[in-house]
Amino acid sequence: MMKRGKKYLEASKLIDKSVKYAGLEAVELAKKTSVSKFDATVEVAFRLNVDPRKADQNLRGAISLPHGTGKTVKVIVIAKSEKAKEALAAGADEAGDVELIEKISKGWFDFDVMVATPDMMAQLGKLGRVLGPKGLMPNPKTGTVTLDVAKAVQEIKAGKIEYRTDKVGNIHAPIGKVSFDANKLHENMLAIYGQLIRIKPATVKGTYIKNITLSTTMGPGVSVDENNIRK
């Protein structure tokens, strides 16, 4: 078992593991039990009753959080001259075509999100083995393959996040920083919850969302009561 620090153990005492907390109360408890010296990220994890091996249950997409994530995101855009200029004007950290692809092929990954125009995907495909495992390959489902590169950059910079099920059907997503007001964190969590409800696969039988947990970087988990998540 992992050995926990004194601060973590003290924080854990504030959480009743036998209780599932209402939405806002869970957020406040997660903030209160943050043990990091820095402004930690608050994350929500949904344990879903889905089988990611089935195409319709392998959930993936993107959503703009109403209050952003508090994180500075580095965005690059793979596009030809005019579109590259549009991307830079919209706030992209870097933009270009062949030369930028070559730079990445040599091991440069100093960015968080990549956006690309459809005409560049064939060339980017050569880097699929490298970009795919890192979760950096642009995808139409997440809005990162688009002709409207300026809009894509602006949305990502403003707090648009991607989500996808992992191998066992969990979805993890950041909802902000510990320094955020509790109500804003709550609203961000509800935005993701609402999105997951909207995209529930028709083939899922029984309980769709098995468990919801809030936590901060290096902090203990707080169980959320789905029936009272909006409270």
N, C-alpha and C positions, 0 to 999 in steps of 0.2 A: 504493500500500500504506500501511496505517496505521503511523505511526512509533511504535515501542515505547520505553518508558522504560528507564533503566539497571537498575532493580530487576527489572522484568519480564524483561529479557534475561538477567540473572544467575540468576533463578529458573528460567527455561526450560532452562538448562544442566543442571539437576538431573534433567530428564526426558528419557528416551531415547524419541524419537518413533517408533522402529521396534519398540517393545515395548508389548504390552498387559499391564497389571498385574493381579494378583489383587485381589479386592475390597478387603480391609482395607489392603493395601499401597498401592493407589491413593488411598484416603482419607487415609492418613498423608502421602503425597506431595503431595496437594492442599493439606493443611493447611500443610505445610512450605514450599510455594511461594506461599503467599498474600502479596501485596505491599502490601495495604492497611494503613493506620495504624489504621483502625477494625476492629471485629469483623465481618469479611466474611461474607456468606452463601455457603454451599457448595451448588452446584447440580449435579444430574445431568441429562444430556440423552440421550435414547434416539432413535436414528435407525431408524425402523421401515419395513418393506416393506409399507406400506399406501397406499391411494388415498383420501384424505379426501373425495373427491367422491362416493364410494360410501357410502351411509347406514350400512351395517354395518361399514365400516372407518373411519368418522369417530369415533374413540374419545373418550369424554368421561365423566368421573365424579369421584368424590372419595374420599379415603382418609385415615384418621386415622393419623398417624405415631406409632410407639411412644414417641418421645422429643420430639415437637413440633418446631417450627421455630426456636424462640428469638426469634421475631418477635412484637411486640405488634400484634394485629390489631383494627382498628376494625370492629365489626359493628353494622349497623342493621337494624331489623325493621319491615316494613310490615304492620301488623295493627290490628284494632279493639280497643277499650278493654281487655277482660279479657286477651286474648292479648298485647297490648302490655305490660300490667303483668307478665305471666309472663316476657316477654322481658327486661324491665328487671331483674327479680328474679334472672334467670339470668346477668346480666352484660352485656346489650346496651348499647352506647354511646348509642343513641337508639332510640326506638320510637314509632310513631304511624301514622295512616292518611292522610286527605286532606291535612292540613296538611304532613306530611312529604313527601308526593308533590309538593305545590306547591313546597316548598323546593328539592327536587331539580330540578324543571322550570325553576327560575330560575338554575340553574348551580351548586348546592352539591353537591360530590362529596367531602367530607371523610370518606371511609370506604373500607374495603377489600373488605368482603363485605356483600351485602344478602340478607336472608331475608324471605320473604313467606308469608302464609297463602293458600291457594288462592282464597278469595273476593276477594282484593285484586288478583289478576293481571289482570283485565279493565281496571282503572284504570291499573295499571302498564304495560300494553301500549302506552299512548299515549306512553310514554317509551322504547319499544323502540329507536328510531333512535339515541337518545343512549346508553342503557345497554348495548345490544348490542355496539357496537364497543369499549367500555371493558371488556368482560367482566364487567359488574356485574349483568346481568339474572338474576334468580333462575331456577333450572331444577330440575325434579323429579329429573333424572338425578344432580345433585350434592347432593341433599338440602336445597336451599335454598328449595324450595316445600313447605311442610309445616304441619300443624296443631300438631305438637310443637315449637313455636318455642324452648322452654327447652332441650330436648335439642340442637337444632341450634346454638344460641348456645354452649352449653357445649363441644360437640365442636369447633367452629371455634376458640374461644378456646384449647382444649387442644392444637391443632396439626393439625386436619383441613385438608387442602389439596385444591384442585381441580386436575384435569389435563385436557388436551385436545390433540388433534393440531393442529399448525399446517398451513398450506397445502401443505407438502411432506412431511408425515407425521412430523414430529419432536414429541417430547413433552419439555418442560423442567419440572423440578420442584425446589423448594428442599428440602434435607434437613437443614438446621440451620445453625449458625454455626461459624466456625473454632475458637472457644473450646470447642466441644463435645468430649467424649471421642471418640476415633477409633472405638471400638466402637459408640457410640451413633449416630454418623453412618453407620456401616456397616449397622447394623440398620435405620435409616430408609431407606437406599438399597435394601436387600433387600425391604422392605415394598412399595415402589413397583414394583420388579422383579417380585415375586410377583404383584402385582395385574395388571400388564400381561400376564403369562403366562396368568393366569386368564381374561382377557377377549380373548384372541387370536381374531380373527374366523376362522370356519371356511373362509372363501373365500380366505384368504391362502395362496399357494403359495410354496414355497421358503423361504429364510431369513427369519424373522419380524423378529428384531432384528439390524439390520445393524451397528450400532455403539453403544457406550456410552461417554460421556465425562463425567468429573468436572472441575469447575472452581470457583474462588472468584471473588468480585467483582473484576474487573480482573486476575485471575490466569490463568496458562496452563492449557490443557486437559491432562488425564491420561486416556489410553485405558484402558478396563477390559476384561479378558478375561472374556467371558460364561461360558466353561467353568469359570472359577475365581472367579466373582463372590462365591460364598458363603465363600471362604477368607479 
